Amino acid sequence: MKFLKSSRAIQAIVAVGATYLLSIAFFGKTGALWPIIRAPGSLRENRSRISDKSLGSIHNETLGFEHVYAIGLPERTDKRDFLSLAAAISDIKLEWLDGVKADAISQKAMPNGYDQESTISTFMASWRAHMNALLRVLDNSYSTALILEDDVDWDITLKQQLVEFARGLHSLQNTEKVSSSAPYGTHWDILWIGSCLSAPNQNETRFYAIPQDPTVASTRQRQGAAGIPGIWEDRFPEDSTRYVYSAETICCTFGYAVTRKGAEKIIAALSVSHIETPIDNALSDLCAGEDGRRRIDCYSTSPGLIGTYKTSGSSSRDSDINSSENGDYHEEHSWNMVYGVKRNIHRLAAGDDTVQSQWQDEDREPWQQEEIHPREFKYPEGVLVEI
């Protein structure tokens, strides 16, 4: 009897050990044990099996896209200089496209349904600039392209962030194999990676969560609103989690990528057809299939990976679309970026090994570090969640 008990104990120990080793092999080198099924019908979690090698081209000079465009008015040389420098330091290659002024648009060239009295002219200038960028995607037969505005900033860890974003995208799409030449695939229309607001359908039950992300600004530090469903937050707190999901509400065009097919759909809907709202709202309507629009496939992340940057000084210099007449002074700020490149531009240009957080001392959150070594930094892994 004593021998039988000892044998059972040994068997139990061996079984536990085997289960642990299998879990490590299945879930990855971090050793974190994410259960496939927590409880029948309640919550399912799984880590992606997509290898880093298949996503390696995200580290190239176009971030894994076929091309990168930046839109800006030629006379705003201050913005061009700053963004070009930030891109060079980040090993990103940009092609500049000229922005459009309202007085350069012919009324005869406006899309059907345009209401001159209710539409602000500068918004239409922005619309025309983005249409021009999308046309360049078609003219050059690019399979994918990233479009940036001229005042954006990104985290020094952007390429690592995008690798995990791509892994989340493929997890949501149930991708079995990823081509190294197309790390994001092409089964989408828009990847909205830079916005001031982004949200899924409130009944959405699948999302990709990256918990305890050091590059996430907390809700008290964050600008803009987020529409993350409460049931998501119950499992992964919004404060320190980055989410990737199928999106239907988005605002601001800081940075977004399109496929060739996506560019075709957008031009057909917002130029050949009609536009009655600012370009970002119109794109959001396409993502949600609202206002009689045919729905397109949009994916986003919250918080965004690209934000807008404001240098210290008068607010009258900030935007060429929304001009501030009062010219109030504000401090330097990078929208929701913890380790923003532009805020660290002098350190990076000088070759320093570290970058500093936008928030210091009591303003910094426990999951954020005061400074990081970009070359030593390891971005956290995410998990696909099905509720």
Secondary structure, 3 states (H helix, E strand, C coil): CHHHHHHHHHHHHHHHHHHHHHHHHHHCCCCCCCCCEEECCCEEEECCCCCCHHHHHHHCCCCCCCCEEEEECCCCHHHHHHHHHHHHHCCCCCEEEECCCHHHCCHHHCCCCCCCCCCCHHHHHHHHHHHHHHHHHHHCCCCEEEEEECCEEEECCHHHHHHHHHHHHHHHHCCCCCCCCCCCCCCCCEEEEECCEEECCCCCCEEEEECCCCCCCCCCCCCCCCCCCHHHHHHCCHHHCEEEEECCEEECCCEEEEEHHHHHHHHHHHHHHCCCCCHHHHHHHHHHCCCCCCCCCEEEEECCCEEEEECCEEHHHCCCCCCCCCCCEECCEECCCCCECHHHHHHHHCCCCCEECCCCHHHCCCCCCCEECCCCCCCCCCEEEEC
